[in-house]
Amino acid sequence: MRGSRSLAIGILGMCWLVGFTGFSADAQTRRDINPPLATCDLTPDTIADPKDPSKRIAQPVTPALLTSGQPCEEVVSTDGLLPNDPLGNLQRGFDFYSWLTFIAVSSPADGKTIGQGPRPGGDALTEWESLKNYRPLADVMLPGGAKPTWGTRIVPNACKKLDGPGKTVMQVSEEAWNQPFKTGPLIDQSGHYALFDILMNEPMFEFILDNELYSVAGQRQFSHEIVFPEGINPDQSKKPPDAGRMGAVMLKTSWRVLDPVKDKGLIAKFHTADTLIYFPGPPRTAAGPICVEKTLGLVGIHIGHKTAGSPQWVWSTFEQIDNAPDESSVAPGPSSPRHNFFNAACKDCPVNETPPQPWDPPASLQFRSDFRSQVVRKKDLPQEVVDEVTDLNRQFRAILKGTVWENYELITTQWPSDAKNPIDPTGVPAPTYLANTTLETYSQGTTPLASSSCMACHGNATTQHIPATASDFTYILEKAQ
Amino acid sequence: MTAFTRRNMLSGAAATAATAVSSVTLPEPAAADAAEAMELFVTLSAAITGIEPTTLAPAVDPVQIKRQYFAQASTDAAFSQLLKITKDAPSPAAAAEQVMNNPDPAIKYLGRSIILAWYTGCWYSPATLQSQPPVNPDTVISAAAYTQGWMWRVGQAHPMGYSEWRFGYWAADPPPLDAFIGKHA
């Protein structure tokens, strides 16, 4: 069944490519933009109970999962640890998938095991920071709609004198400091702006490249439905098995500035990046052109993965554990734990409020006033999900103990509970709402349309075609020039 | 190793649909009693709204709007009698008949309140329904309830101010009625 479906998609895909790009000898030899993989991680969250194979028991969370690879597609089931709770069992399966994915993409780019890098806490340049695997949005949607190339490192002239081995480059645009729907910047307790970056993997990049979606002009000529490549597990019922494919993956990361001296005691709790931050100047940024070098600590990451089972994508979100307290557990006082975006000593600070204008960051990334974001995590997840994720986080953080990565936690995973629902193109997201306190700080909650839901929001994303067309759950195409 | 994918997951979901209403975790007094009460509530709700139970309350249901309607309806003193009628009736249709034509107005009007809850997301209490029309609802049960009202689906539409449909949907005909409400007479 899957084989025939894949074949049908493949044939259709070929016809479609031929149809709008013009067939040529080059097209025949064009490499597969979503190539077959022999390394899809198929580990499910439960296994058959050896004592009673009709029952499921939890997959042991052992260090073997640190090297089991990246899932090409979720492996989930309505059956699981929870009796008569298909929704809960599916949620746990997706959350397990999220942890496997997080570990795989956060492993060192040089192929070592996660947590065994050369920096304190075993930190290292990650898979997703390597241009071999991911590409920042700013390097894809180039000025003038220029054609991007995979793997080429772009260092702005202003940054070249600061460049060196292991350094990453971040280009500042409004998306780098302003939250979705322009709801405002996030200011940490040291008074620095939080910074955001968007990246995509090679299959997603190649789809954009092949279809010339990197420019406004290309998008306006593209009259077909946008369908990014999907991840799919190998079909082991076939002999030989059909290979798996990774499909499109996009990431959104959030960072706080760390001072190597003042924050010396904190740095070991973060994955860090020595980053050259480029302000291109007006009209994109008020400051610049200028390049500054900062040590950034990872405080959040979204991972969006399009899969065959979840054409609305699977949305995983992780945070650094010290970001903000739960709304229900805020206990002001000097002995309360330190947080990146919450000051327990401030009893009168209004929570989850945007900073005063103006918002454009200066090159110092220091906010202009003494405003500090006072962030709490609002309760937008069902308690069953919170309990399940808390248990899974405990197990996965245990196998990461002693590394910087033990300081990260899954918030949860949003997935389509009814992907083929004929009247809901978002596939009835489960859970209904999901927010990362660093990336959707000001849209947490449970208000329909207003509160953060990955799929409900991204379902509204469009191309720059006239008239606009749906862009397959990504806002990346709106950034084409 | 057995690999579970969404494809065989879906067949699993279908298999568990029959026990869907017992999948809800409810607070005390007893989970089993609460599960049975919810099952009876969904059975009666389906019978009086005309919407299939598995459409009204899917086996895999992240919204769980039935919990809110159950909680709202259970505040009425006659609620337990509705569940008993449903349990004792030979069929869901017979239960609907006994509730909606019951000589006791407390039962009959609570049945109407439940219908209106499912269709409008609003709570019209039995007392309100017995007042002279036109009547206004006592409350919108919740923001989620507003988005889940079946009247929007029956109209092949979406609630004002809320839509999951993709950009440009307004330029096309809506899907057929079956897509919105499943099997219907």
Interface residues (C-beta under 8 A of the other chain):
Chain A: M1 R2 L42 P44 I47 A48 E73 E74 V75 V76 S77 T78 D79 N84 D85 P86 L87 L90 G93 N233 Q236 A308 G309 S310 P382 E384 S417 D418 A419 P422 I423 D424 P425 T426 V428 P429 A430 P431 T432 T446 T447 P448 L449 A456 G459 N460 T462 P467 A468 T469 A470
Chain B: M1 T2 A3 F4 T5 R6 R7 N8 M9 G12 A13 A15 T16 T19 S22 S23 T25 P58 A59 V60 D61 P62 V63 Q64 A143 A144 Y146 T147 R153 G161 Y162 E164 W165 R166 F167 G168 P175 A179 F180
